[in-house]
Amino acid sequence: MTVKSSGSFSELASGELLEIPQTPRGLPRVMTLPGIISDTNTTIDVDSDTTSSSSRERKIIVANMLPLHSQKDCETGKWRFSLDEDSLLLHLKDGFRPDTEVLYVGSLKVEIEAFEQEEVAQRLLEEFKCVPTFLPHDIQKKFYYGFCKQQLWPLFHYMLPVCPDHGDRFDRQLWQAYVSANKIFADKIMEVVNPEDDFVWIHDYHLMVLPTFLRKRYNRVKLGFFLHSPFPSSEIYRTLPVRDEILKGLLNCDLIGFHTFDYARHFLSCCSRMLGLDYESKRGHIGLDYFGRTVYIKILPVGIHMGRLESVLNMPSTCKKVKEISIKFKGKKLILGVDDMDIFKGISLKLLAFEQLLQQHNELRGKVVLVQIINPARSSGKDVQEAKKETYTTVKRINEMYGLPNYEPVILIDRHAPRYEKTAYYALAECCIVNAVRDGMNLVPYKYIVCRQGSSTMDEAMGVKVNSARTSMLVVSEFIGCSPSLSGAIRVNPWDIDSVAEAMNMAVTMPDAEKQLRHEKHYGYVSSHDVAYWARSFMQDLERACKDHYDKRCWGIGLGLGFRVISLSPSFRKLSVDHIVSAYKRTSRRAIFLDYDGTVVPQSSIVGSPSGDVVSVLSSLCNDPNNTVFIVSGRGRASLTDWLAPCEKLGLAAEHGYFIRWNKECDWEALVSDLDWKEIVEPIMKQYTEATDGSSMEIKDSALVWHHHDADPDFGSCQAKELLNHLEKVLSNEPAVVRRGQHIVEVKPQGVTKGLVAEKVLSMMANNGKAPDFVMCIGDDRSDEDMFESILSTVSSSSVPSLPEIFACTVGQKPSKAKYYLDDTADVIRLLQGLATASNPKPHQTTAHFKVAFDNVF
């Protein structure tokens, strides 16, 4: 497969993607629709114009490794493949409808020679519905053993490379290999996906920028992602040099899943701190608004495959092993640990706690045995070798110090233990301990619970009555993903050796009645929240997240890994200068409403005063006798008066419409309102300002505003929520409203909105016999949405006899009540200049001055 579409993505990958050698396109096209599969990098929303080739539901499961075992026959030289019956990817099919077609995309655990790849790909697709990616050896090594295992995995487990002995520093070449590998996965998916109908579910941290490649090719592709590892806190994650690219990659999904709320909270905090995104709960579902798309967050721990475990329980080899273990440890209580050999599993801490247990409780010597099964290490780095050495040293010391004839306190099984052997130990262990210092989900406790429930065959082997009460005890680290779901477990801090030792003592000495209650609670949860439930729940939420894909217009923006999709209403389009000028020339009674900050003056401007071009174009528009022009702003009247003094015929509305002036010759008028509430609000806001570093308070004539833009994002947001609740309570009987905006909490009089200004100006024009036939309103923030809404309702009422041409326009491509948008303030000025040129102003004529007594409004 030739990868030709990697060019633009290399820009954000900070260097060229690694050269990917040409490999044969061995896969038959599952889809044969024209225009879907392409080797170019053109962003076209082609899927909106295609039709499904099949009505059968299909899910594409994408993971680093395919759920297959591979072995080469030494005699024939042919590859033999079989399904990995223990693979989670295989088990999750149970959560789908029976007629669902499931296709797997991923790598093989062995390297296939280039000349064999086409034949192997064909076989895997036909026999196992698997699509192999065939990563080149150099990319695979740098991608998996380099970036994934040396940089992402330690970072996600809170290990920073503060010095060479504590991990590898960021390596740009490894990052390029990661991007290249993700690009190869994307190309393979593009060969087989039907973007209109298929759901694509991506798994784990190996493929976090893959969504960007897919979203760039198919704007409406249905994408889900589940992270099976922890997601670190923002303080840890933001040390990653490519942090934004990975976050944006995940945000190109429709649904992102995490095991626990802690992991989701860390991700949301990173989005807030690094990308300025806020989240909200939408009918019980957490959603992030990302350029018009809602990216949903799913929190649900993965489960186990009940049937698979129960079938192993009933195997003859399992029953035989149970009998052997029972005889070997007769009269002793077993504490079981099953862990991978790595530095985060806390094996040495567990051994130290067990040593402490034997030291403090002499009565347990000779009666309690810790069986520690160690799964083969997934890597062979220096840290793994050190952890292994420490484990062996500690075990030797404990056995020498506390061992007795025919009694070995710690049994270390450091080899590949078959499923039936582990299951036998699970079934016999009095207690299971998982002491990891940081881990993703960890399903060991779930497996232990199911095995302790047993089966009729297992009961017979153990000599247990069929309907006898079942017991189990769990000691789990509070830093693993399954901990929140196991409310009956004894939760421990693995670093606190004393508390872990005491937890083990409590577990083996607890009365059977208590153990039974805890077991029943756990078994009820584990059996109902199995892997099928997890997969079904995730897919249901993904379907819901994608249901409005075709109700909106989509187009892509951004280069490389910064690519994202804008998703907006079908009627929402860019306002053409020629289009509005044509309508402008046809009309003679025009009302023009303009916001100030972010509309005619850039939001980033520190000075705040308008440029000469802005003053000039506003003056030209005002001098046209057919125009009534208003600046409607949240700023104070002093600033607006000073900055816009040259525009003598310009109407001004300050502080969101509390003050209004029809032109320079008129006085400012204010709404008659009770402002005594300011005496209540001001000391409260001062208190929050003093308590929140980086915040400030702005005192206006009609309002008080608390700003937290420069405060810590999380703390500022937390304080803003608290201040909002505080003020709403104390002002419940006052004529004031509390509103939370972008980094502000504002208190202002009831009924004061920009919409009120638009309503009164339009009504006054109609009452004076000059009902508008052209209305234009441009603004950029939430307060301007009131104007858009008010204009539509006012012109639809009886006060305006005929429907004018309306141009409600927001600044920036974002969801809005407006029908049109302009990209930025420069676009706004260009449009206003086009209207000014069409005006042919007549400076010697004077416009009628409308004046309204705002006292009568209320």
Helices and strands as residue ranges (DSSP letters): H 9-12, G 46-49, E 58-65, E 68-72, E 79-83, H 88-91, G 92-95, E 101-107, H 114-128, E 130-132, H 137-140, I 141-152, H 153-156, G 164-166, H 172-192, E 199-203, G 205-207, H 210-217, E 222-226, H 234-237, H 243-251, E 255-258, H 261-275, E 279-282, E 285-290, E 293-299, H 306-313, H 316-328, E 333-340, H 347-360, G 362-364, E 368-375, H 382-402, E 410-414, H 419-428, E 431-434, H 444-453, H 456-462, E 474-477, G 483-485, E 490-492, H 497-509, H 512-528, H 531-546, G 549-551, E 553-557, G 560-562, E 564-568, E 573-574, H 577-586, E 590-594, H 612-622, E 627-632, H 637-643, E 651-654, G 655-657, E 659-661, E 669-670, H 678-691, E 696-699, E 704-707, H 713-730, E 736-741, E 744-749, H 754-767, E 774-779, H 782-796, E 805-811, E 820-822, H 825-839, G 854-857
